[in-house]
């Protein structure tokens, strides 16, 4: 079953619990089990639960970011669809979740904290989630101050490093707007061997198959490939600058 069938089939709220599950419960018209909601944030939950949580998290945080920005442009809608690869017959259901999150009076923090708790042992997945948000935010060709502030605050809740934030938010930047060393997570005076080591570690951590094993839904593989391409491009730039192979 696709991630959309799992989420919108009626059981996702109970599977995930917490504020993310409550959003699905509101859309599906049922209450989320209170005991389950208090337990899920600190437990492993298994890959299906993590995949559901990741997907709901991107939808909800995208909606909260749009609310902070005050306007949703056609470019952002198109980018949203690109990130999600939403089947035509599921567009209406995804829109219901998005709109419910926009109407929700709670801030984005409870949702970000729940995700941080669920993926605390898999920070690369949280980085991937932030990358999806950044891709949507950059859709209109510029990152608005409110969007940048939102991404910074989500990153802080996720406890991501500065390098992780740079990788996540560099997807739609022009090459001359990014620091390849910062994106790889090394200083400019790092040795060639240290750069190669950091690069290899990033490639392994960000391989789509590994991310899927940690909870990234298959529907988000294109987003993972975009970030891996950005990592490869940064390494190529440094390689050409330094002349090592």
N, C-alpha and C positions, 0 to 999 in steps of 0.2 A: 504493500500500500504506500502511496506517495505521502510526503509529509503533510500535504493539505488534507488528505483523507483522515490522517491521524488527528490533526488539530481540530478539524471541523466535524468530526464524526460524533461529537457529544461527550467523549470521555477525557478530552485533553485537560479540562479544568481540574478534574480529579487526579489526573496523572501528574500534573505540575504543581498545583496548589499555590498558595501565596498570592501576592498581587497579580502575577502574570496569569495564574489560573482563574482569578476573579474576573479578569477582563473577558476571558473565554466564557466563563459562566454567565456574565451579563449578556453577552451576544447570544449564547445558546438558550438563555432563559432558565438556568438552574443555579442553585447555590453551590458554592464550593465547600467541600467537607472541611470543617474548621480544624479538626485534629490533623488531617493530612496537610493542610496549609501550613501548620506550625512545624511539622516535621520535615517537610521536603527540602527546606532551605539548607539544612545541614547534612543531608545524606547524599549518597552517590546518585541514586535514581536510575542508573543504567542509561545506555546510549539512546533508546527511544525517548525517554524523558528529557534527556539533555538536548536532543535534536528538536523536540517540540519547544522546549524553553528558549533555545537559540532563536528559532523562527519567530515565536511570539515576541521575544525581546527586541528583535530588529524592527518588527512592525510597530510595536508600542513606542519604542524610543524614537523611531522615525516620526511618529505622530507627535510626540512631545517636542521634538526639534522643530517641526513645522509650526507648532503652536507658539514656540518661543520666537520664531522668525516672523510670525504673523501672516504669512502668505505662502501658498503652495503654487509654484509655477508649473507650466506644462513640462519643462525640462526635468523638474524634480519628479514629476509623475512618471515620465518615461524612464528615468534612472531607477526609480523605485521598482518598476516592472522588470528592468534589466537585472537588478540585484536578485529579485525573487523568482524570475522565470515562472510567473504565475500563469497556469493554463487559463484559457479564455473562460471556461465554464466555472472557474473558481474566483474570478476577479471580484464578483459581487460579495462573496464571503470575506475575502481579504479586506475589502473596503469597509465592511461592517466592523471588523476588528480595529482597523485604523481609525475610523470615525468614533468608535466607542472610546478609544484611548484619548483622542483629542477632546472629547466631551468630559472625560474623567477629570475631576477637580484636583486629584492628587498630583504632586510633582513627579518628575522622572526618577527622583532618588530612590524610592522604594523598589522600583523595578530594576534599576541598575545594581542596587545592593543585593537583591535576590540572585541576579545573574552572577555577580561577583562571588557569592557564596557557593553557587552550584558548580562554577568552573574555577574555583580557587586553585585547584591543582593543575589546571590547563590554561595558563595565561595566554597562550598563543591563540586559543579559540576566542577569548575575550578581545584580543587584538584584531582578530578577523571580524568580529561583530562591529568593533569601532570602525574598521575599514569600510564596511558596508554603509554605515552612517555617513562617513566622510565622502564616499562616492556620491551619495544622494545630495549631500550638502554642496558639493562642487558642481552639481549638474548644470547650473545656470552660468557657469564660467567664472564665478567668484565665490569666495567664502565670506559670508557676512559676519560682522563682529558677534552677533548673538549666536550664530551657528558655531563659530570658533570657540566661544566661551562654553557653549553646551558640550562640545566635544572634549574640551579640556576637563570639564567637571566630571563627565562620564569616565574619562581616562583615569582621573584621580580616584574615583570610587573603585574602579577596576584594579587599582594599584599598578598600572602599567608604567614602564620606564619611559624616559624621554625619547629613547631610540625607537621604542615600540610605537609611541605616539607619532613620530615622524614617518615611520613605515606606513602606518594606518592612514595617515592624512595626505600622503604624497601621491595617491593613485591618479588624481587628475591635475596635478601641478605640472607646469612646464619643467623640463629637465634643469634649466638654469635657476629654478626656484627651490631646488632641493640640494641638500648637502649629502653627497653619496657616503661620506664617512659617518655622518650622523645616522643615516638610514641603516647602515650596516651595524652601527653600534660601537664604533671604534674611534679613537682620536686620530688626528691627522699625523701625529708622530708615531703611530703604531707601526710595528715592524711588518714586513710583507707576510711573514709566517703567521703573525697574529691576525692579520686581515683575512688571510685564506682560511684560518681556523674558524673565525667568527662567521664568515660567509658560509662555509660548509655546515656549521651548526644551524644557521638560519634556514638553509635549504632543506635540511632534514626535518626541522621542526615545522616548516610550512608546507611540506609535501601534502597534497590533497588527501592521499590515502591515510596518512597519519592523522590529519585533522578530522576526517570522517570517523575514524576509530575513537576519537575523543568527543564526538558529539556534533560535528558540523554536518548538517543535512546535505545530501547529494545535490539538492537543488541550488546550493551555494558554491558549487565547485568553480564556476566561472569567476566569482569574486576572489576565491583563493588563488586561482591562476593569475589574476591581475596583480595581486600583491607579490606573488613569487616572481613575476616578470619585472616588477619594480626593484626587487632585491637583486635579480640578475643584472639589470641595467646599471644599478649603482656599482656593483662589483666590476662590470665591464669598464665603466668610466674610470674607476681607480686603477684598474689593470693597465689601461692605455696611458694614464697619467704617469704611472710608475714604471711601466715597461716590463713588468713581470708576467710570467705565464703560469 
